[in-house]
Amino acid sequence: MEHEDFTDKIVISPDIADYIKEIGFEFVHKYGNEYNITPELICSIYHGKNISNPDFIFLKKFMDSELDCDKMDYLLRDSLYCGVSYGKYDIDRLISCLTTFKKDNNIFLAIEKGGIHAFEEFILARYFMFVQVYFHKTRRFLDKMLVDYLKESLPNGRYPNKVAEYLEWDDARVWGMIREDEKVNEHAEKLMKRKIMKMVYETPTHSNIQEKRTYNLIKKDLQNKFGENELLFDSADKMTHKIPLRHEIDSEKAIPIILDHSEEPSTISQESGIINKMTEPIYIMRIYAKENIAKEAQNFVKQRMKDMSDSL
């Protein structure tokens, strides 16, 4: 099960469903039966299924798009709690420039032309958070330790399917278990004492085919010399954004830009040179070595890179 599956189950569970039904009752009273908000409807909107009301189709953009409220929230929140400035952007300006575009009987989330720079700042904030924070070498290593710890600690290595049991595995419980297991579990120990393996090789942020080949050669040579158990391999990839360069205004990924001089909107890809140029996906590959071989592995990599360079 993916986290979206758990979300569906949580939304339709009584604890949450009762609140949603209360809202639905108020909406029916104010706007009529066609606006009866139910837990099942919210799940359908999120997945884009079985929706007949165009107003509800429009709402999906706020839940899952390049301009959704989840991204708006986590960038600022993560930036604050990580103590960095990479994820900051002018949320007030961006929200104030949100508008709608209606075509036939459908409503689309759009941006006023004056909000293009605010949206560019938003996209760049997300890009830098991935490059500098989410895909940082130390965070990626500790993330792997956490995943490996959970595989060993969860029942059968998986989260339980029942919602009530799943929700018991919150941050406090997991962190408490890690503290208790510090002396008996190597992954817990690495997390608690920040025992981080040394990174001995890293590709550029946007690796091309040749750089991937070089990585695979270095990886194979290190495995042959030191053994796979002494090394850890990681790859992190993410599309910078999912906004297509060319699309129709009413396509699913479209972000229309409302122009002052035209009844027909433009698109963010046409109006923003920054968005238009940000097409290369993030793809970073790294090799870590245990402390006892880290220095030797580093020197080995430097020599192999020199040999490759000299042979060109």
Phi and psi in degrees as a GROMACS rama.xvg file:
@    title "Ramachandran Plot"
@    xaxis  label "Phi"
@    yaxis  label "Psi"
@TYPE xy
-90.4206  168.347  GLU-2
-65.1824  -26.2536  HIS-3
-64.2377  -34.7495  GLU-4
-65.591  -42.1836  ASP-5
-64.3433  -37.9502  PHE-6
-59.5587  -44.7164  THR-7
-56.3996  -47.4948  ASP-8
-64.6507  -38.0063  LYS-9
-67.7662  -41.5972  ILE-10
-63.6816  -36.947  VAL-11
-92.1549  0.786727  ILE-12
-73.9571  151.751  SER-13
-54.0145  -40.3565  PRO-14
-55.7344  -41.9681  ASP-15
-92.0223  -40.0436  ILE-16
-58.1527  -38.5347  ALA-17
-61.8725  -39.5802  ASP-18
-65.2232  -42.6615  TYR-19
-63.5307  -41.0073  ILE-20
-64.9147  -34.7452  LYS-21
-61.6007  -43.3155  GLU-22
-62.482  -42.9617  ILE-23
-59.7005  -40.5724  GLY-24
-62.0326  -41.9213  PHE-25
-64.6221  -41.1286  GLU-26
-65.3284  -39.9297  PHE-27
-61.8276  -41.5807  VAL-28
-64.4214  -38.5637  HIS-29
-84.0659  -41.0947  LYS-30
-120.462  -10.4013  TYR-31
110.968  168.889  GLY-32
-63.6589  -25.7769  ASN-33
-70.863  -11.0269  GLU-34
-109.552  33.8682  TYR-35
-77.9978  107.257  ASN-36
-83.5162  121.847  ILE-37
-126.396  159.47  THR-38
-57.4322  -40.2642  PRO-39
-64.7773  -36.9358  GLU-40
-65.5276  -42.1737  LEU-41
-60.887  -43.1654  ILE-42
-62.7303  -40.0388  CYS-43
-65.0318  -40.3512  SER-44
-62.0377  -44.7587  ILE-45
-61.7452  -40.6796  TYR-46
-87.7606  -7.41345  HIS-47
70.0586  34.5157  GLY-48
-121.102  145.769  LYS-49
52.8947  46.017  ASN-50
-114.734  122.726  ILE-51
-105.178  -27.3644  SER-52
-82.4391  118.106  ASN-53
-60.3016  -26.7036  PRO-54
-63.4143  -36.4152  ASP-55
-74.7405  -34.0846  PHE-56
-60.9574  -40.8847  ILE-57
-59.7479  -37.8806  PHE-58
-65.0043  -24.1823  LEU-59
-59.5136  -31.8149  LYS-60
-59.5071  -32.4989  LYS-61
-75.484  -20.45  PHE-62
-97.8484  -31.4715  MET-63
-156.116  93.1623  ASP-64
-164.992  -178.026  SER-65
-73.2256  -3.02214  GLU-66
-131.438  33.0938  LEU-67
-87.1629  162.53  ASP-68
-70.9365  -22.9657  CYS-69
-63.6872  -47.848  ASP-70
-63.8995  -42.1564  LYS-71
-57.909  -37.5764  MET-72
-75.5629  -53.9716  ASP-73
-69.5197  -27.3571  TYR-74
-63.6705  -48.2535  LEU-75
-69.9564  -39.2762  LEU-76
-67.6508  -46.597  ARG-77
-65.8789  -37.5851  ASP-78
-60.2661  -43.0294  SER-79
-64.5709  -51.461  LEU-80
-76.5449  -20.8189  TYR-81
-87.7719  -9.98563  CYS-82
71.3458  34.1079  GLY-83
-125.011  166.861  VAL-84
-106.413  -3.61893  SER-85
-58.9976  -36.2565  TYR-86
-90.0936  6.13035  GLY-87
-82.7047  142.145  LYS-88
-155.118  168.993  TYR-89
-85.5985  85.5396  ASP-90
-66.4471  -34.6886  ILE-91
-64.0089  -43.3725  ASP-92
-65.1547  -42.8402  ARG-93
-62.5507  -46.8449  LEU-94
-65.1452  -37.9012  ILE-95
-66.5668  -20.8231  SER-96
-97.0936  1.22238  CYS-97
-72.3288  140.793  LEU-98
-150.43  -168.073  THR-99
-129.28  157.221  THR-100
-132.639  129.009  PHE-101
-110.413  128.929  LYS-102
-132.419  123.915  LYS-103
56.2747  -117.253  ASP-104
-110.445  15.3955  ASN-105
-112.05  144.262  ASN-106
-111.032  135.813  ILE-107
-123.71  142.573  PHE-108
-71.9877  130.39  LEU-109
-137.819  173.917  ALA-110
-126.795  136.975  ILE-111
-67.5722  150.4  GLU-112
-55.5548  -33.771  LYS-113
-68.2878  -10.1938  GLY-114
-99.4522  6.03385  GLY-115
-59.3832  -45.8143  ILE-116
-65.9118  -35.1362  HIS-117
-65.3386  -38.1358  ALA-118
-70.2817  -39.2941  PHE-119
-59.1831  -42.6381  GLU-120
-61.6189  -38.8019  GLU-121
-63.1292  -46.6507  PHE-122
-64.735  -42.7761  ILE-123
-66.1928  -37.3529  LEU-124
-60.1968  -42.5385  ALA-125
-66.261  -41.7883  ARG-126
-60.0132  -49.0157  TYR-127
-68.2821  -31.9388  PHE-128
-65.3587  -38.7971  MET-129
-67.8233  -45.3832  PHE-130
-70.1888  -42.3524  VAL-131
-95.9672  -21.2832  GLN-132
-121.035  -65.9384  VAL-133
-61.5356  -36.4595  TYR-134
-103.796  17.3784  PHE-135
-61.9022  144.078  HIS-136
-57.9805  -39.8241  LYS-137
-71.9115  -44.4811  THR-138
-61.6755  -41.7188  ARG-139
-62.6613  -41.3555  ARG-140
-64.1557  -48.7853  PHE-141
-65.2791  -32.4393  LEU-142
-62.7954  -41.188  ASP-143
-63.8671  -38.9817  LYS-144
-63.7654  -40.2759  MET-145
-65.3745  -43.8011  LEU-146
-61.337  -45.8918  VAL-147
-64.2342  -37.5759  ASP-148
-64.0275  -44.628  TYR-149
-65.3491  -36.6043  LEU-150
-60.636  -34.1759  LYS-151
-83.3968  -24.8666  GLU-152
-101.839  -29.2554  SER-153
-70.4924  150.625  LEU-154
-57.6307  120.297  PRO-155
58.709  21.1892  ASN-156
74.2998  12.0754  GLY-157
-135.01  155.073  ARG-158
-68.8454  144.182  TYR-159
-66.8776  150.439  PRO-160
-78.4946  -25.188  ASN-161
-75.0329  132.365  LYS-162
-57.765  -47.1959  VAL-163
-59.3551  -41.9368  ALA-164
-71.4413  -38.6427  GLU-165
-60.6219  -43.5913  TYR-166
-69.6932  -16.0605  LEU-167
-72.4182  -20.2967  GLU-168
-87.5389  64.4827  TRP-169
-92.6505  -179.936  ASP-170
-56.4768  -43.5128  ASP-171
-62.6359  -42.9065  ALA-172
-66.004  -47.9422  ARG-173
-64.2676  -44.2272  VAL-174
-63.5768  -38.8212  TRP-175
-62.6555  -40.4119  GLY-176
-65.407  -39.8368  MET-177
-61.5913  -42.4883  ILE-178
-62.958  -42.3576  ARG-179
-67.0745  -34.0094  GLU-180
-93.3661  7.46459  ASP-181
-53.1773  -38.9456  GLU-182
-90.0199  -7.79042  LYS-183
-120.154  -6.85673  VAL-184
-130.599  123.567  ASN-185
-64.7016  -33.634  GLU-186
-70.1669  -40.4919  HIS-187
-63.7685  -40.2243  ALA-188
-62.8682  -43.6531  GLU-189
-62.5564  -37.7922  LYS-190
-69.4001  -44.2601  LEU-191
-71.5092  -39.734  MET-192
-101.425  6.10393  LYS-193
50.0888  48.6827  ARG-194
-82.9551  94.9918  LYS-195
-105.724  126.955  ILE-196
-64.8905  149.507  MET-197
-77.7132  129.234  LYS-198
-77.7703  123.775  MET-199
-110.365  -11.7984  VAL-200
-154.731  142.851  TYR-201
-149.488  135.216  GLU-202
-83.6931  167.362  THR-203
-61.7513  165.771  PRO-204
-61.2456  -38.884  THR-205
-114.911  77.8387  HIS-206
-66.8892  134.157  SER-207
-96.5095  -176.787  ASN-208
-60.6975  -43.6418  ILE-209
-63.8371  -38.9731  GLN-210
-68.8862  -32.3286  GLU-211
-68.3266  -38.3596  LYS-212
-64.2082  -42.7859  ARG-213
-60.6175  -43.2061  THR-214
-57.5397  -46.2058  TYR-215
-64.6183  -35.6425  ASN-216
-66.6869  -46.1766  LEU-217
-61.7948  -43.3002  ILE-218
-58.6539  -47.3126  LYS-219
-63.4179  -42.6752  LYS-220
-64.3365  -41.2891  ASP-221
-65.8016  -39.9677  LEU-222
-62.3171  -42.8971  GLN-223
-65.3943  -36.192  ASN-224
-82.7101  -42.1652  LYS-225
-110.823  -19.3384  PHE-226
92.6205  143.756  GLY-227
-65.2428  -29.8107  GLU-228
-68.641  -16.3596  ASN-229
-91.6325  -1.82547  GLU-230
-127.187  159.392  LEU-231
-135.261  134.744  LEU-232
-116.419  140.022  PHE-233
-142.853  141.995  ASP-234
-135.188  136.49  SER-235
-127.245  127.338  ALA-236
-138.653  148.646  ASP-237
-164.208  136.774  LYS-238
-69.2934  136.008  MET-239
-58.4564  -42.0436  THR-240
-160.078  166.309  HIS-241
-110.505  23.8808  LYS-242
-85.4076  114.149  ILE-243
-67.2959  149.519  PRO-244
-69.3078  -34.1695  LEU-245
-130.319  128.799  ARG-246
-164.161  164.277  HIS-247
-77.1439  153.689  GLU-248
-57.7976  -35.6803  ILE-249
-94.7858  14.8655  ASP-250
-74.4303  162.056  SER-251
-61.511  -36.7719  GLU-252
-92.1461  2.67627  LYS-253
-67.4518  143.539  ALA-254
-125.83  94.1437  ILE-255
-66.3834  145.21  PRO-256
-112.444  120.47  ILE-257
-82.8927  123.15  ILE-258
-100.245  148.603  LEU-259
-72.7192  -31.1145  ASP-260
-100.71  6.56066  HIS-261
-146.182  143.89  SER-262
-76.418  -26.3975  GLU-263
-88.8331  128.519  GLU-264
-75.3038  162.81  PRO-265
-97.5341  -167.718  SER-266
-124.335  159.527  THR-267
-63.6923  -32.4806  ILE-268
-67.3532  -33.5464  SER-269
-76.1641  -35.1942  GLN-270
-89.3424  -20.2267  GLU-271
-116.175  113.742  SER-272
-65.6594  -32.7456  GLY-273
-64.7772  -49.9672  ILE-274
-62.8871  -39.8484  ILE-275
-62.6032  -34.8877  ASN-276
-84.4491  -20.2905  LYS-277
-85.3028  73.3003  MET-278
-110.741  -20.6251  THR-279
-76.7666  127.495  GLU-280
-69.5361  152.019  PRO-281
-73.9462  128.818  ILE-282
-148.298  103.454  TYR-283
-118.431  130.495  ILE-284
-120.599  137.418  MET-285
-135.226  153.818  ARG-286
-126.049  127.568  ILE-287
-110.495  150.637  TYR-288
-127.523  146.782  ALA-289
-64.9268  155.84  LYS-290
-56.776  -36.3705  GLU-291
-68.2966  -19.4382  ASN-292
-120.947  2.3305  ILE-293
-56.528  -48.9186  ALA-294
-64.8903  -44.396  LYS-295
-64.8078  -39.415  GLU-296
-65.44  -40.3642  ALA-297
-59.9981  -48.1572  GLN-298
-63.7023  -36.8882  ASN-299
-62.1135  -44.7985  PHE-300
-63.6344  -43.7329  VAL-301
-58.6877  -42.0556  LYS-302
-67.9005  -41.055  GLN-303
-64.1559  -40.8969  ARG-304
-64.8245  -38.2583  MET-305
-65.1522  -42.9192  LYS-306
-61.7789  -40.3613  ASP-307
-66.4299  -41.9622  MET-308
-63.9936  -41.7972  SER-309
-66.831  -28.293  ASP-310
-80.5027  -12.5649  SER-311
